[in-house]
Amino acid sequence: MAKIIHDKEACIGCGTCAAVCSKHWRMASDGKSELIGAKKNGNVFELEVKDIACNQDAAEACPVNCIHIEDKGKRKI
């Protein structure tokens, strides 16, 4: 199991995550990206997934590094 973490406040709304991983990301009405199905946890949004799929690509492509992936409690990206 892995956890995708999105710091929406840091997001600049470039849309790269939605372009490379539309299964998990979309652009919200506020102009920032949104992790589909995520739940708010403090200042971030989190989603637990069995397979990180294209989220790795989204995290690596994000120009402001606001997408993080944790696997087994260790932050990978």
C-alpha positions, -999 to 999 in steps of 0.1 A, spaced: 0 0 0 12 35 -8 0 70 1 -2 98 -24 0 132 -7 -9 165 -23 0 199 -8 -27 218 -26 -16 252 -11 18 248 -29 1 239 -62 5 265 -90 -21 249 -112 2 241 -141 -18 210 -150 11 186 -155 -1 160 -131 -35 159 -148 -18 156 -182 4 127 -172 -19 109 -148 -56 117 -156 -67 85 -138 -59 102 -104 -56 139 -112 -78 166 -126 -80 204 -126 -104 218 -100 -126 249 -103 -101 269 -82 -75 264 -109 -54 240 -89 -50 203 -93 -71 178 -74 -62 143 -63 -94 124 -72 -109 106 -42 -84 121 -17 -93 131 18 -82 162 36 -57 156 64 -46 188 80 -31 210 52 -27 182 27 -49 158 8 -41 120 9 -51 90 -10 -41 54 -2 -35 32 -33 -24 -3 -39 -4 7 -70 11 41 -74 6 38 -112 13 71 -130 14 91 -97 52 86 -97 53 104 -131 31 131 -118 53 136 -87 84 138 -108 69 162 -133 55 186 -107 75 219 -110 68 229 -73 72 194 -58 38 194 -41 30 157 -48 47 132 -25 45 94 -24 50 74 8 55 37 8 57 18 40 59 50 60 90 63 41 87 93 19 99 84 -16 93 116 -36 
